Structure formats: C-alpha cells, structure tokens
Amino acid sequence: MFKKFINYCKDCYDELAHKTTWPSRKELSHTAMVVLSASLVIAIVVFLMDVVFKNCMQFIYGLFT
C-alpha cells in the first residue's frame, strides 16, 4: 500500500517536471490580459442588464401604485 503511494508520487513528479510544457512569460501575460478583458466585458454587460431590469421593474411597479 505504501509502495503504491510512493510510486504515485514519483509518477506525479516525473510528469510535472519532465512531461508538462509550461507557458512562457509572454504567453502567460497575454492569456492573463485576455481573461481580464473578458471578465471586464462580462461585468459591464451584467451591470447594464441589471440597470435595465431595475428600471423596467421600477416602471412596472410604478404603474400599479
């Protein structure tokens, strides 16, 4: 049982250290900027939808009061 765990740890280390390709600093910063930009766009869209929905609901509630 313990030997299986040790082999598993060795295999994990081997894959992480020798078989994994890591992005360059340029690729990493570019990807981070894409994610940041997409997050900002989605946040703005959700904010605008919230404002429109709020105003619609205020209008509808104003009709019935």
CHARMM-style PDB file with segment names, atoms N, HN, CA, C and O in Angstrom:
ATOM      1  N   MET     1       0.825  -1.192   0.000  1.00  0.00      PROA
ATOM      2  CA  MET     1       0.000   0.000   0.000  1.00  0.00      PROA
ATOM      3  C   MET     1       0.868   1.255   0.000  1.00  0.00      PROA
ATOM      4  O   MET     1       0.640   2.178  -0.781  1.00  0.00      PROA
ATOM      5  N   PHE     2       1.866   1.279   0.884  1.00  0.00      PROA
ATOM      6  HN  PHE     2       2.051   0.528   1.519  1.00  0.00      PROA
ATOM      7  CA  PHE     2       2.753   2.431   0.970  1.00  0.00      PROA
ATOM      8  C   PHE     2       3.596   2.555  -0.297  1.00  0.00      PROA
ATOM      9  O   PHE     2       3.894   3.663  -0.742  1.00  0.00      PROA
ATOM     10  N   LYS     3       3.982   1.410  -0.879  1.00  0.00      PROA
ATOM     11  HN  LYS     3       3.740   0.510  -0.517  1.00  0.00      PROA
ATOM     12  CA  LYS     3       4.800   1.415  -2.100  1.00  0.00      PROA
ATOM     13  C   LYS     3       4.009   2.009  -3.273  1.00  0.00      PROA
ATOM     14  O   LYS     3       4.570   2.721  -4.105  1.00  0.00      PROA
ATOM     15  N   LYS     4       2.705   1.713  -3.334  1.00  0.00      PROA
ATOM     16  HN  LYS     4       2.249   1.135  -2.658  1.00  0.00      PROA
ATOM     17  CA  LYS     4       1.860   2.283  -4.386  1.00  0.00      PROA
ATOM     18  C   LYS     4       1.809   3.808  -4.266  1.00  0.00      PROA
ATOM     19  O   LYS     4       1.863   4.523  -5.267  1.00  0.00      PROA
ATOM     20  N   PHE     5       1.705   4.289  -3.041  1.00  0.00      PROA
ATOM     21  HN  PHE     5       1.661   3.709  -2.228  1.00  0.00      PROA
ATOM     22  CA  PHE     5       1.658   5.725  -2.817  1.00  0.00      PROA
ATOM     23  C   PHE     5       2.973   6.389  -3.242  1.00  0.00      PROA
ATOM     24  O   PHE     5       2.961   7.447  -3.871  1.00  0.00      PROA
ATOM     25  N   ILE     6       4.101   5.769  -2.899  1.00  0.00      PROA
ATOM     26  HN  ILE     6       4.110   4.910  -2.387  1.00  0.00      PROA
ATOM     27  CA  ILE     6       5.412   6.307  -3.281  1.00  0.00      PROA
ATOM     28  C   ILE     6       5.541   6.323  -4.799  1.00  0.00      PROA
ATOM     29  O   ILE     6       6.015   7.309  -5.364  1.00  0.00      PROA
ATOM     30  N   ASN     7       5.130   5.255  -5.466  1.00  0.00      PROA
ATOM     31  HN  ASN     7       4.744   4.454  -5.007  1.00  0.00      PROA
ATOM     32  CA  ASN     7       5.192   5.215  -6.927  1.00  0.00      PROA
ATOM     33  C   ASN     7       4.295   6.285  -7.552  1.00  0.00      PROA
ATOM     34  O   ASN     7       4.662   6.921  -8.540  1.00  0.00      PROA
ATOM     35  N   TYR     8       3.131   6.470  -6.967  1.00  0.00      PROA
ATOM     36  HN  TYR     8       2.833   5.954  -6.164  1.00  0.00      PROA
ATOM     37  CA  TYR     8       2.220   7.501  -7.445  1.00  0.00      PROA
ATOM     38  C   TYR     8       2.871   8.876  -7.327  1.00  0.00      PROA
ATOM     39  O   TYR     8       2.799   9.671  -8.265  1.00  0.00      PROA
ATOM     40  N   CYS     9       3.493   9.165  -6.212  1.00  0.00      PROA
ATOM     41  HN  CYS     9       3.552   8.520  -5.450  1.00  0.00      PROA
ATOM     42  CA  CYS     9       4.160  10.452  -6.011  1.00  0.00      PROA
ATOM     43  C   CYS     9       5.301  10.638  -6.996  1.00  0.00      PROA
ATOM     44  O   CYS     9       5.473  11.727  -7.544  1.00  0.00      PROA
ATOM     45  N   LYS    10       6.083   9.588  -7.230  1.00  0.00      PROA
ATOM     46  HN  LYS    10       5.942   8.704  -6.785  1.00  0.00      PROA
ATOM     47  CA  LYS    10       7.182   9.663  -8.197  1.00  0.00      PROA
ATOM     48  C   LYS    10       6.652   9.908  -9.598  1.00  0.00      PROA
ATOM     49  O   LYS    10       7.217  10.711 -10.340  1.00  0.00      PROA
ATOM     50  N   ASP    11       5.577   9.231  -9.969  1.00  0.00      PROA
ATOM     51  HN  ASP    11       5.118   8.579  -9.365  1.00  0.00      PROA
ATOM     52  CA  ASP    11       4.985   9.419 -11.294  1.00  0.00      PROA
ATOM     53  C   ASP    11       4.450  10.846 -11.458  1.00  0.00      PROA
ATOM     54  O   ASP    11       4.595  11.458 -12.516  1.00  0.00      PROA
ATOM     55  N   CYS    12       3.832  11.357 -10.400  1.00  0.00      PROA
ATOM     56  HN  CYS    12       3.714  10.860  -9.541  1.00  0.00      PROA
ATOM     57  CA  CYS    12       3.326  12.729 -10.450  1.00  0.00      PROA
ATOM     58  C   CYS    12       4.469  13.722 -10.632  1.00  0.00      PROA
ATOM     59  O   CYS    12       4.373  14.641 -11.445  1.00  0.00      PROA
ATOM     60  N   TYR    13       5.533  13.541  -9.886  1.00  0.00      PROA
ATOM     61  HN  TYR    13       5.610  12.794  -9.225  1.00  0.00      PROA
ATOM     62  CA  TYR    13       6.685  14.428 -10.013  1.00  0.00      PROA
ATOM     63  C   TYR    13       7.295  14.331 -11.404  1.00  0.00      PROA
ATOM     64  O   TYR    13       7.628  15.349 -12.009  1.00  0.00      PROA
ATOM     65  N   ASP    14       7.443  13.111 -11.913  1.00  0.00      PROA
ATOM     66  HN  ASP    14       7.172  12.284 -11.421  1.00  0.00      PROA
ATOM     67  CA  ASP    14       8.027  12.912 -13.241  1.00  0.00      PROA
ATOM     68  C   ASP    14       7.203  13.619 -14.310  1.00  0.00      PROA
ATOM     69  O   ASP    14       7.755  14.281 -15.189  1.00  0.00      PROA
ATOM     70  N   GLU    15       5.890  13.478 -14.234  1.00  0.00      PROA
ATOM     71  HN  GLU    15       5.442  12.940 -13.520  1.00  0.00      PROA
ATOM     72  CA  GLU    15       5.036  14.130 -15.218  1.00  0.00      PROA
ATOM     73  C   GLU    15       5.103  15.643 -15.096  1.00  0.00      PROA
ATOM     74  O   GLU    15       5.162  16.348 -16.103  1.00  0.00      PROA
ATOM     75  N   LEU    16       5.095  16.141 -13.874  1.00  0.00      PROA
ATOM     76  HN  LEU    16       5.047  15.568 -13.055  1.00  0.00      PROA
ATOM     77  CA  LEU    16       5.131  17.584 -13.653  1.00  0.00      PROA
ATOM     78  C   LEU    16       6.465  18.195 -14.079  1.00  0.00      PROA
ATOM     79  O   LEU    16       6.499  19.283 -14.654  1.00  0.00      PROA
ATOM     80  N   ALA    17       7.557  17.496 -13.797  1.00  0.00      PROA
ATOM     81  HN  ALA    17       7.530  16.613 -13.329  1.00  0.00      PROA
ATOM     82  CA  ALA    17       8.877  18.050 -14.052  1.00  0.00      PROA
ATOM     83  C   ALA    17       9.345  17.833 -15.489  1.00  0.00      PROA
ATOM     84  O   ALA    17      10.074  18.668 -16.025  1.00  0.00      PROA
ATOM     85  N   HSD    18       8.942  16.733 -16.125  1.00  0.00      PROA
ATOM     86  HN  HSD    18       8.350  16.055 -15.690  1.00  0.00      PROA
ATOM     87  CA  HSD    18       9.539  16.397 -17.412  1.00  0.00      PROA
ATOM     88  C   HSD    18       8.556  16.342 -18.581  1.00  0.00      PROA
ATOM     89  O   HSD    18       8.970  16.523 -19.726  1.00  0.00      PROA
ATOM     90  N   LYS    19       7.290  16.103 -18.334  1.00  0.00      PROA
ATOM     91  HN  LYS    19       6.954  15.956 -17.404  1.00  0.00      PROA
ATOM     92  CA  LYS    19       6.342  15.927 -19.428  1.00  0.00      PROA
ATOM     93  C   LYS    19       5.413  17.122 -19.629  1.00  0.00      PROA
ATOM     94  O   LYS    19       4.728  17.204 -20.648  1.00  0.00      PROA
ATOM     95  N   THR    20       5.382  18.036 -18.682  1.00  0.00      PROA
ATOM     96  HN  THR    20       5.938  17.969 -17.854  1.00  0.00      PROA
ATOM     97  CA  THR    20       4.497  19.185 -18.763  1.00  0.00      PROA
ATOM     98  C   THR    20       5.212  20.322 -19.477  1.00  0.00      PROA
ATOM     99  O   THR    20       6.375  20.611 -19.198  1.00  0.00      PROA
ATOM    100  N   THR    21       4.498  20.971 -20.409  1.00  0.00      PROA
ATOM    101  HN  THR    21       3.552  20.737 -20.636  1.00  0.00      PROA
ATOM    102  CA  THR    21       5.063  22.156 -21.053  1.00  0.00      PROA
ATOM    103  C   THR    21       4.468  23.385 -20.376  1.00  0.00      PROA
ATOM    104  O   THR    21       3.250  23.533 -20.281  1.00  0.00      PROA
ATOM    105  N   TRP    22       5.333  24.243 -19.918  1.00  0.00      PROA
ATOM    106  HN  TRP    22       6.323  24.123 -19.995  1.00  0.00      PROA
ATOM    107  CA  TRP    22       4.902  25.443 -19.216  1.00  0.00      PROA
ATOM    108  C   TRP    22       4.904  26.614 -20.183  1.00  0.00      PROA
ATOM    109  O   TRP    22       5.777  26.693 -21.048  1.00  0.00      PROA
ATOM    110  N   PRO    23       3.942  27.531 -20.058  1.00  0.00      PROA
ATOM    111  CA  PRO    23       3.901  28.690 -20.959  1.00  0.00      PROA
ATOM    112  C   PRO    23       5.043  29.656 -20.650  1.00  0.00      PROA
ATOM    113  O   PRO    23       5.543  29.733 -19.528  1.00  0.00      PROA
ATOM    114  N   SER    24       5.430  30.388 -21.692  1.00  0.00      PROA
ATOM    115  HN  SER    24       5.024  30.326 -22.603  1.00  0.00      PROA
ATOM    116  CA  SER    24       6.458  31.409 -21.477  1.00  0.00      PROA
ATOM    117  C   SER    24       5.825  32.597 -20.745  1.00  0.00      PROA
ATOM    118  O   SER    24       4.604  32.680 -20.607  1.00  0.00      PROA
ATOM    119  N   ARG    25       6.661  33.489 -20.293  1.00  0.00      PROA
ATOM    120  HN  ARG    25       7.652  33.422 -20.405  1.00  0.00      PROA
ATOM    121  CA  ARG    25       6.158  34.664 -19.571  1.00  0.00      PROA
ATOM    122  C   ARG    25       5.267  35.507 -20.485  1.00  0.00      PROA
ATOM    123  O   ARG    25       4.251  36.042 -20.042  1.00  0.00      PROA
ATOM    124  N   LYS    26       5.644  35.624 -21.756  1.00  0.00      PROA
ATOM    125  HN  LYS    26       6.469  35.189 -22.116  1.00  0.00      PROA
ATOM    126  CA  LYS    26       4.861  36.398 -22.714  1.00  0.00      PROA
ATOM    127  C   LYS    26       3.487  35.759 -22.938  1.00  0.00      PROA
ATOM    128  O   LYS    26       2.474  36.457 -22.946  1.00  0.00      PROA
ATOM    129  N   GLU    27       3.451  34.432 -23.118  1.00  0.00      PROA
ATOM    130  HN  GLU    27       4.274  33.865 -23.111  1.00  0.00      PROA
ATOM    131  CA  GLU    27       2.186  33.732 -23.304  1.00  0.00      PROA
ATOM    132  C   GLU    27       1.298  33.872 -22.067  1.00  0.00      PROA
ATOM    133  O   GLU    27       0.088  34.073 -22.174  1.00  0.00      PROA
ATOM    134  N   LEU    28       1.914  33.763 -20.905  1.00  0.00      PROA
ATOM    135  HN  LEU    28       2.896  33.600 -20.818  1.00  0.00      PROA
ATOM    136  CA  LEU    28       1.172  33.847 -19.651  1.00  0.00      PROA
ATOM    137  C   LEU    28       0.563  35.231 -19.457  1.00  0.00      PROA
ATOM    138  O   LEU    28      -0.599  35.346 -19.068  1.00  0.00      PROA
ATOM    139  N   SER    29       1.337  36.286 -19.726  1.00  0.00      PROA
ATOM    140  HN  SER    29       2.281  36.193 -20.042  1.00  0.00      PROA
ATOM    141  CA  SER    29       0.800  37.637 -19.553  1.00  0.00      PROA
ATOM    142  C   SER    29      -0.263  37.935 -20.610  1.00  0.00      PROA
ATOM    143  O   SER    29      -1.234  38.634 -20.320  1.00  0.00      PROA
ATOM    144  N   HSD    30      -0.098  37.419 -21.832  1.00  0.00      PROA
ATOM    145  HN  HSD    30       0.690  36.852 -22.068  1.00  0.00      PROA
ATOM    146  CA  HSD    30      -1.112  37.616 -22.866  1.00  0.00      PROA
ATOM    147  C   HSD    30      -2.417  36.931 -22.464  1.00  0.00      PROA
ATOM    148  O   HSD    30      -3.491  37.520 -22.583  1.00  0.00      PROA
ATOM    149  N   THR    31      -2.327  35.712 -21.997  1.00  0.00      PROA
ATOM    150  HN  THR    31      -1.455  35.233 -21.900  1.00  0.00      PROA
ATOM    151  CA  THR    31      -3.515  34.971 -21.568  1.00  0.00      PROA
ATOM    152  C   THR    31      -4.186  35.664 -20.386  1.00  0.00      PROA
ATOM    153  O   THR    31      -5.414  35.729 -20.318  1.00  0.00      PROA
ATOM    154  N   ALA    32      -3.395  36.176 -19.468  1.00  0.00      PROA
ATOM    155  HN  ALA    32      -2.398  36.123 -19.523  1.00  0.00      PROA
ATOM    156  CA  ALA    32      -3.953  36.884 -18.318  1.00  0.00      PROA
ATOM    157  C   ALA    32      -4.704  38.137 -18.765  1.00  0.00      PROA
ATOM    158  O   ALA    32      -5.759  38.452 -18.215  1.00  0.00      PROA
ATOM    159  N   MET    33      -4.176  38.845 -19.746  1.00  0.00      PROA
ATOM    160  HN  MET    33      -3.318  38.589 -20.193  1.00  0.00      PROA
ATOM    161  CA  MET    33      -4.843  40.039 -20.263  1.00  0.00      PROA
ATOM    162  C   MET    33      -6.150  39.678 -20.973  1.00  0.00      PROA
ATOM    163  O   MET    33      -7.137  40.405 -20.864  1.00  0.00      PROA
ATOM    164  N   VAL    34      -6.158  38.564 -21.695  1.00  0.00      PROA
ATOM    165  HN  VAL    34      -5.356  37.973 -21.784  1.00  0.00      PROA
ATOM    166  CA  VAL    34      -7.387  38.115 -22.357  1.00  0.00      PROA
ATOM    167  C   VAL    34      -8.453  37.791 -21.318  1.00  0.00      PROA
ATOM    168  O   VAL    34      -9.609  38.185 -21.466  1.00  0.00      PROA
ATOM    169  N   VAL    35      -8.067  37.078 -20.276  1.00  0.00      PROA
ATOM    170  HN  VAL    35      -7.127  36.757 -20.155  1.00  0.00      PROA
ATOM    171  CA  VAL    35      -9.021  36.724 -19.217  1.00  0.00      PROA
ATOM    172  C   VAL    35      -9.515  37.976 -18.500  1.00  0.00      PROA
ATOM    173  O   VAL    35     -10.706  38.098 -18.212  1.00  0.00      PROA
ATOM    174  N   LEU    36      -8.621  38.892 -18.215  1.00  0.00      PROA
ATOM    175  HN  LEU    36      -7.654  38.793 -18.449  1.00  0.00      PROA
ATOM    176  CA  LEU    36      -9.002  40.130 -17.542  1.00  0.00      PROA
ATOM    177  C   LEU    36      -9.957  40.950 -18.404  1.00  0.00      PROA
ATOM    178  O   LEU    36     -10.941  41.490 -17.899  1.00  0.00      PROA
ATOM    179  N   SER    37      -9.674  41.045 -19.689  1.00  0.00      PROA
ATOM    180  HN  SER    37      -8.875  40.607 -20.100  1.00  0.00      PROA
ATOM    181  CA  SER    37     -10.536  41.795 -20.599  1.00  0.00      PROA
ATOM    182  C   SER    37     -11.910  41.145 -20.712  1.00  0.00      PROA
ATOM    183  O   SER    37     -12.928  41.835 -20.657  1.00  0.00      PROA
ATOM    184  N   ALA    38     -11.947  39.841 -20.866  1.00  0.00      PROA
ATOM    185  HN  ALA    38     -11.120  39.281 -20.911  1.00  0.00      PROA
ATOM    186  CA  ALA    38     -13.223  39.132 -20.972  1.00  0.00      PROA
ATOM    187  C   ALA    38     -14.023  39.300 -19.688  1.00  0.00      PROA
ATOM    188  O   ALA    38     -15.238  39.494 -19.742  1.00  0.00      PROA
ATOM    189  N   SER    39     -13.371  39.230 -18.544  1.00  0.00      PROA
ATOM    190  HN  SER    39     -12.385  39.072 -18.500  1.00  0.00      PROA
ATOM    191  CA  SER    39     -14.060  39.408 -17.263  1.00  0.00      PROA
ATOM    192  C   SER    39     -14.647  40.812 -17.150  1.00  0.00      PROA
ATOM    193  O   SER    39     -15.762  40.990 -16.659  1.00  0.00      PROA
ATOM    194  N   LEU    40     -13.896  41.793 -17.605  1.00  0.00      PROA
ATOM    195  HN  LEU    40     -12.991  41.648 -18.004  1.00  0.00      PROA
ATOM    196  CA  LEU    40     -14.372  43.173 -17.561  1.00  0.00      PROA
ATOM    197  C   LEU    40     -15.583  43.363 -18.474  1.00  0.00      PROA
ATOM    198  O   LEU    40     -16.559  44.001 -18.081  1.00  0.00      PROA
ATOM    199  N   VAL    41     -15.527  42.819 -19.676  1.00  0.00      PROA
ATOM    200  HN  VAL    41     -14.734  42.301 -19.995  1.00  0.00      PROA
ATOM    201  CA  VAL    41     -16.651  42.926 -20.611  1.00  0.00      PROA
ATOM    202  C   VAL    41     -17.893  42.252 -20.030  1.00  0.00      PROA
ATOM    203  O   VAL    41     -18.989  42.810 -20.083  1.00  0.00      PROA
ATOM    204  N   ILE    42     -17.722  41.067 -19.485  1.00  0.00      PROA
ATOM    205  HN  ILE    42     -16.831  40.613 -19.442  1.00  0.00      PROA
ATOM    206  CA  ILE    42     -18.863  40.353 -18.892  1.00  0.00      PROA
ATOM    207  C   ILE    42     -19.434  41.137 -17.710  1.00  0.00      PROA
ATOM    208  O   ILE    42     -20.652  41.207 -17.546  1.00  0.00      PROA
ATOM    209  N   ALA    43     -18.572  41.721 -16.894  1.00  0.00      PROA
ATOM    210  HN  ALA    43     -17.582  41.664 -17.028  1.00  0.00      PROA
ATOM    211  CA  ALA    43     -19.042  42.512 -15.748  1.00  0.00      PROA
ATOM    212  C   ALA    43     -19.837  43.725 -16.221  1.00  0.00      PROA
ATOM    213  O   ALA    43     -20.859  44.065 -15.626  1.00  0.00      PROA
ATOM    214  N   ILE    44     -19.381  44.375 -17.278  1.00  0.00      PROA
ATOM    215  HN  ILE    44     -18.550  44.099 -17.762  1.00  0.00      PROA
ATOM    216  CA  ILE    44     -20.097  45.543 -17.801  1.00  0.00      PROA
ATOM    217  C   ILE    44     -21.453  45.128 -18.369  1.00  0.00      PROA
ATOM    218  O   ILE    44     -22.454  45.809 -18.146  1.00  0.00      PROA
ATOM    219  N   VAL    45     -21.489  44.011 -19.105  1.00  0.00      PROA
ATOM    220  HN  VAL    45     -20.676  43.458 -19.286  1.00  0.00      PROA
ATOM    221  CA  VAL    45     -22.758  43.526 -19.658  1.00  0.00      PROA
ATOM    222  C   VAL    45     -23.738  43.187 -18.539  1.00  0.00      PROA
ATOM    223  O   VAL    45     -24.911  43.552 -18.617  1.00  0.00      PROA
ATOM    224  N   VAL    46     -23.281  42.507 -17.519  1.00  0.00      PROA
ATOM    225  HN  VAL    46     -22.328  42.211 -17.456  1.00  0.00      PROA
ATOM    226  CA  VAL    46     -24.161  42.158 -16.401  1.00  0.00      PROA
ATOM    227  C   VAL    46     -24.644  43.423 -15.688  1.00  0.00      PROA
ATOM    228  O   VAL    46     -25.810  43.507 -15.303  1.00  0.00      PROA
ATOM    229  N   PHE    47     -23.767  44.397 -15.512  1.00  0.00      PROA
ATOM    230  HN  PHE    47     -22.820  44.329 -15.825  1.00  0.00      PROA
ATOM    231  CA  PHE    47     -24.158  45.658 -14.884  1.00  0.00      PROA
ATOM    232  C   PHE    47     -25.244  46.360 -15.695  1.00  0.00      PROA
ATOM    233  O   PHE    47     -26.230  46.836 -15.132  1.00  0.00      PROA
ATOM    234  N   LEU    48     -25.066  46.428 -17.021  1.00  0.00      PROA
ATOM    235  HN  LEU    48     -24.265  46.042 -17.478  1.00  0.00      PROA
ATOM    236  CA  LEU    48     -26.054  47.079 -17.871  1.00  0.00      PROA
ATOM    237  C   LEU    48     -27.385  46.333 -17.849  1.00  0.00      PROA
ATOM    238  O   LEU    48     -28.444  46.959 -17.814  1.00  0.00      PROA
ATOM    239  N   MET    49     -27.338  45.011 -17.869  1.00  0.00      PROA
ATOM    240  HN  MET    49     -26.477  44.503 -17.898  1.00  0.00      PROA
ATOM    241  CA  MET    49     -28.574  44.228 -17.777  1.00  0.00      PROA
ATOM    242  C   MET    49     -29.277  44.501 -16.449  1.00  0.00      PROA
ATOM    243  O   MET    49     -30.504  44.592 -16.403  1.00  0.00      PROA
ATOM    244  N   ASP    50     -28.510  44.631 -15.374  1.00  0.00      PROA
ATOM    245  HN  ASP    50     -27.513  44.557 -15.411  1.00  0.00      PROA
ATOM    246  CA  ASP    50     -29.072  44.906 -14.056  1.00  0.00      PROA
ATOM    247  C   ASP    50     -29.751  46.275 -14.032  1.00  0.00      PROA
ATOM    248  O   ASP    50     -30.846  46.415 -13.487  1.00  0.00      PROA
ATOM    249  N   VAL    51     -29.112  47.272 -14.614  1.00  0.00      PROA
ATOM    250  HN  VAL    51     -28.223  47.158 -15.057  1.00  0.00      PROA
ATOM    251  CA  VAL    51     -29.683  48.615 -14.644  1.00  0.00      PROA
ATOM    252  C   VAL    51     -30.974  48.620 -15.454  1.00  0.00      PROA
ATOM    253  O   VAL    51     -31.973  49.197 -15.026  1.00  0.00      PROA
ATOM    254  N   VAL    52     -30.959  47.981 -16.619  1.00  0.00      PROA
ATOM    255  HN  VAL    52     -30.147  47.512 -16.967  1.00  0.00      PROA
ATOM    256  CA  VAL    52     -32.157  47.932 -17.462  1.00  0.00      PROA
ATOM    257  C   VAL    52     -33.285  47.202 -16.734  1.00  0.00      PROA
ATOM    258  O   VAL    52     -34.422  47.675 -16.719  1.00  0.00      PROA
ATOM    259  N   PHE    53     -32.978  46.060 -16.134  1.00  0.00      PROA
ATOM    260  HN  PHE    53     -32.055  45.676 -16.146  1.00  0.00      PROA
ATOM    261  CA  PHE    53     -34.006  45.301 -15.414  1.00  0.00      PROA
ATOM    262  C   PHE    53     -34.565  46.109 -14.242  1.00  0.00      PROA
ATOM    263  O   PHE    53     -35.771  46.106 -13.992  1.00  0.00      PROA
ATOM    264  N   LYS    54     -33.684  46.794 -13.534  1.00  0.00      PROA
ATOM    265  HN  LYS    54     -32.704  46.797 -13.736  1.00  0.00      PROA
ATOM    266  CA  LYS    54     -34.131  47.615 -12.398  1.00  0.00      PROA
ATOM    267  C   LYS    54     -35.081  48.706 -12.871  1.00  0.00      PROA
ATOM    268  O   LYS    54     -36.133  48.926 -12.270  1.00  0.00      PROA
ATOM    269  N   ASN    55     -34.710  49.383 -13.942  1.00  0.00      PROA
ATOM    270  HN  ASN    55     -33.856  49.205 -14.430  1.00  0.00      PROA
ATOM    271  CA  ASN    55     -35.570  50.458 -14.455  1.00  0.00      PROA
ATOM    272  C   ASN    55     -36.897  49.910 -14.974  1.00  0.00      PROA
ATOM    273  O   ASN    55     -37.939  50.531 -14.766  1.00  0.00      PROA
ATOM    274  N   CYS    56     -36.877  48.773 -15.637  1.00  0.00      PROA
ATOM    275  HN  CYS    56     -36.030  48.269 -15.807  1.00  0.00      PROA
ATOM    276  CA  CYS    56     -38.125  48.144 -16.102  1.00  0.00      PROA
ATOM    277  C   CYS    56     -39.021  47.794 -14.922  1.00  0.00      PROA
ATOM    278  O   CYS    56     -40.225  48.045 -14.960  1.00  0.00      PROA
ATOM    279  N   MET    57     -38.451  47.227 -13.897  1.00  0.00      PROA
ATOM    280  HN  MET    57     -37.473  47.022 -13.867  1.00  0.00      PROA
ATOM    281  CA  MET    57     -39.249  46.833 -12.732  1.00  0.00      PROA
ATOM    282  C   MET    57     -39.791  48.063 -12.006  1.00  0.00      PROA
ATOM    283  O   MET    57     -40.923  48.040 -11.523  1.00  0.00      PROA
ATOM    284  N   GLN    58     -39.005  49.132 -11.923  1.00  0.00      PROA
ATOM    285  HN  GLN    58     -38.086  49.151 -12.315  1.00  0.00      PROA
ATOM    286  CA  GLN    58     -39.499  50.357 -11.293  1.00  0.00      PROA
ATOM    287  C   GLN    58     -40.658  50.927 -12.099  1.00  0.00      PROA
ATOM    288  O   GLN    58     -41.628  51.426 -11.526  1.00  0.00      PROA
ATOM    289  N   PHE    59     -40.565  50.858 -13.424  1.00  0.00      PROA
ATOM    290  HN  PHE    59     -39.778  50.454 -13.889  1.00  0.00      PROA
ATOM    291  CA  PHE    59     -41.653  51.334 -14.275  1.00  0.00      PROA
ATOM    292  C   PHE    59     -42.912  50.494 -14.057  1.00  0.00      PROA
ATOM    293  O   PHE    59     -44.010  51.029 -13.903  1.00  0.00      PROA
ATOM    294  N   ILE    60     -42.737  49.180 -14.046  1.00  0.00      PROA
ATOM    295  HN  ILE    60     -41.845  48.745 -14.172  1.00  0.00      PROA
ATOM    296  CA  ILE    60     -43.894  48.278 -13.862  1.00  0.00      PROA
ATOM    297  C   ILE    60     -44.515  48.487 -12.483  1.00  0.00      PROA
ATOM    298  O   ILE    60     -45.738  48.565 -12.366  1.00  0.00      PROA
ATOM    299  N   TYR    61     -43.692  48.579 -11.438  1.00  0.00      PROA
ATOM    300  HN  TYR    61     -42.698  48.516 -11.533  1.00  0.00      PROA
ATOM    301  CA  TYR    61     -44.233  48.798 -10.092  1.00  0.00      PROA
ATOM    302  C   TYR    61     -44.894  50.170  -9.993  1.00  0.00      PROA
ATOM    303  O   TYR    61     -45.855  50.343  -9.243  1.00  0.00      PROA
ATOM    304  N   GLY    62     -44.382  51.152 -10.751  1.00  0.00      PROA
ATOM    305  HN  GLY    62     -43.602  51.012 -11.360  1.00  0.00      PROA
ATOM    306  CA  GLY    62     -44.972  52.496 -10.744  1.00  0.00      PROA
ATOM    307  C   GLY    62     -46.352  52.504 -11.348  1.00  0.00      PROA
ATOM    308  O   GLY    62     -47.169  53.343 -10.969  1.00  0.00      PROA
ATOM    309  N   LEU    63     -46.651  51.613 -12.266  1.00  0.00      PROA
ATOM    310  HN  LEU    63     -45.987  50.932 -12.573  1.00  0.00      PROA
ATOM    311  CA  LEU    63     -47.974  51.533 -12.870  1.00  0.00      PROA
ATOM    312  C   LEU    63     -49.024  51.054 -11.890  1.00  0.00      PROA
ATOM    313  O   LEU    63     -50.189  51.436 -11.997  1.00  0.00      PROA
ATOM    314  N   PHE    64     -48.635  50.228 -10.944  1.00  0.00      PROA
ATOM    315  HN  PHE    64     -47.689  49.918 -10.857  1.00  0.00      PROA
ATOM    316  CA  PHE    64     -49.585  49.602 -10.025  1.00  0.00      PROA
ATOM    317  C   PHE    64     -49.661  50.276  -8.662  1.00  0.00      PROA
ATOM    318  O   PHE    64     -50.392  49.811  -7.788  1.00  0.00      PROA
ATOM    319  N   THR    65     -48.923  51.359  -8.463  1.00  0.00      PROA
ATOM    320  HN  THR    65     -48.329  51.738  -9.173  1.00  0.00      PROA
ATOM    321  CA  THR    65     -49.010  52.046  -7.163  1.00  0.00      PROA
ATOM    322  C   THR    65     -49.679  53.377  -7.271  1.00  0.00      PROA
ATOM    323  OT1 THR    65     -49.829  54.076  -6.269  1.00  0.00      PROA
TER     324      THR     65
END
